[in-house]
Amino acid sequence: MKLLLVEDDFDLSGVLGHSLASRGYEVLRCADGAEALAAARKKSFDVVVLDLTLPTLDGLEVLQRLRSDGNPVPVLVLTARGAVGERIAGLNAGADDYLAKPFDLEELVARLGALTRRLGRDGDLRCGRLRYESGAGAFYRDESPLELSPREGELLKSLMSHVEHAVPKEVLRDAVFGSDDGTHVDAIEVIVHRLRKKLVGANVEILTLRGVGYLLCDDASMAAQQAAR
């Protein structure tokens, strides 16, 4: 598993690089944005860990240019704790997950594992019995097509891209209506309500996180979280 680690803190980069390598990742470390972008354009990676505060090019610019290139590599963004604006900007730019600093190494490893499983090389997204086939742009419950409106589909795709991670209402609003539409974020609640009815039997749940947004998780993850409490 090839991993591009983009972090300008020398000590942190060294510790992460060593730890991830010991877990089977083939790690390439970069300390600035321009170097990271050049590496991602030259080589194929399975996942990228990307800090946002970088010299030369910041992480957000690196991410935006990767997505403009059509590069679909899964990207986990590292942000400052409590920096909601950074997380929203990263998700809007095409990040697949985020982790706030300081973080636990084992959580990073778990998130990378979940990210690479969820975003397989076939480009499909999966959660519970749900599958989004990127090539056809279609959703399935097991092998049965799921009939969704275009807006329901955009919202579900955004949630499935960030399984088990809170997605702010603003990100969902932009995914569904477009960033320049001006629609109020509360319009998302109506679509979520309709979507929940259509997901019955798919072994997933859309959780409401008051003041934050929504989170999609499968029943197995829900049971594990409740058992751990």
N, C-alpha and C positions, 0 to 999 in steps of 0.2 A: 504494500500500500504506500504510494508515493504522496508525501505531505510537504507543502510549502509553508514554512513558518516565517511570518513577516513581523518582526518585533525589533525595535531599535534599542531596547534595554539589554545591554550585553549580558548581564548576569541572568536575567530572567530568560532570555533566549537560550543561553547555555543550559540552564536547568531543564527547561521544557524540551529542548532538542534531545538531550541525553535521556530524559524520562520517556519520551515518545519513541525514541529509537529502541529502548529496552523493551518496549511493548510491540515491536515488530514493524514500526513505521520506518520508511526510508525518508529521512528528513533532509530537506534543503533549507538552510537558514539565510534570510535576507534582512538587512538592517535599514534599508530605505525603500521608498515607494517606487522609484524609477527602476531600481535593480529588481524588485519583485515583479513589476509589470513585464520587464524584459524576460525574466525567467519563465513566467507563466505563458508568454507568447512563444517561447522557444521549446519548452518541454510540456508534456502532459502530466497533470497531477490528479490524484483521486480526491484530494481535499486541500483547502487552504485555511490556515489560521492567520487572521489579519488584524493587527492593531490599527487603530484609526489615527493615532498621533505618530507621524513618521516624517523624516526629513525628505527633501526633494519633491515628492508627491505624497499628499496625505492618503490615508487608507481609503477614504471615501472616493477620491479621484481614481485610485487604482481599481477599486471595485466597479465604478462607473465605466471605466475604459475596458475592463474585462468583459462586462456585459455588452458594451457597444461592439466589441469584437465578435460577439456571439459565443463566447466561452461559457459553457454551462457548469463549470466545476463548482461543487459545493463549497461555500465560504462561511466560516464561522468567524464573526467579528468580535474582537475584544474591545470593551468600552469601559469608561470610568463608571464606578458604581453610582447609581442615581442619575446618570446622564440620560434621561428619557429622550431628549432631543436627538442625541447621538444614535440611540437604538432605532428610533423612527427613521432617521435619515439613512442609516445603514440598511434597514429592511426595504425602504423605498428604492434604494440604489441596487438592490438585488441580492442582499445577504440572505443566507438560508437559516442562520441561527446566530445568537449572540450570547456572550458571557461577560458578566461585569467583573472588573478587577476590584479587590483581590479575589481570586477564585481558588477552589480546591482542585488539585491536579486530577483526582479521580473523577470529579464532575466533568472536567474537560475531556478526559478519555471516554467517559460514558457518552457525552454529547457527540463526539466525533464518531463513535461507533454507531449511534442511532442515526446520525446524519448520513453516513455512507451506506447504511442499510436501507434507509428510506429513499435516498436518491441514488438508485442503482444505475449501472451503465446503460440500461435500457431507457433511462429518463423517466420512468414511471414513478409516481408517488403512491405510497401505501400507508394505510392506517386501519387497524382492525380488519374488517371484511371489505373495506373500500380500496379502490385502485383508480388512479387517474392515469390514463394512457396518453402521454404527451404527444405522440405522433398523430393520433386520431383526434386529440382534444376531447376525449370522452371519459365519462365516469362510469364505474361498474361497482355493483355490490356482488361480490364473488364474480360470476361470469355474466350476470344480468345487467344490461345497461340501466343507468340511473337517469331518469328524466328530470333535468333541471333547466330552469330559465338561464339565460346568459349571465344575469347578475348573480344568481345563486351559484352558478358554476365558478365565476371569478372569485367569489367569497370563499367557497369551499377549497378551491385550488390554493388560495393564499394561506388558509388554515392548515392544509395538508403539507404545505411547504415548510411549516414551522410547528410540526407536531410536538405536543407537550411543552410548548413555549407560548407565553402570552403574546398575542398580536394586538397592538394598539388599534383603537377604533379608527384613528386617522389613516393608518396604513390600509385597513380594510376599505375605508371610504374611497381612498385613491385608487385601489385595485378595482373596485366595482364601478365607480362613477368617473374616474379620471381626476388627476390632481387639480385641474383647472375648472372643474364643474361647479364648485361652490355649494354642493349639496351638504346639508348638515350631517354631522357624524351620527346623529340619532336615527337616521334613516337605515343604518345598518341593523338596528334592532329588529325591524320588520322583516328583513331578509333572513336574519338568523332564526327568527320564530318560524318562518316557512320551511327553512332548511332542516330544522330539528325534526319536523314531522316527516320529512322525506328520508331521514336517516335512521328511522326506527328499524331495528333488526340488523343494523350494520355493525353492531358491537363497538360503537364509538359514541362519544358525548361531546357536545360543545358546552364548555363551562364559561359562565360569566364571571369575570374578575372586576368587581366594582372599582371604578376609577382608573382601570388599566385597559381592559379590552376583552378579548375572548381567547380561549385555549381549546384546542382539539386534542383528545386523547382516547386511546382504546380502553375497553373494559378491563383488560388485564393490568394495565398501568394504573387505572383507578383503584383496583383492588389492592395492588401492591402499596400504593400510597396510603390507603386507609389502614392497612395492616401495620404500617410503619409508625403510625401515630400513637 
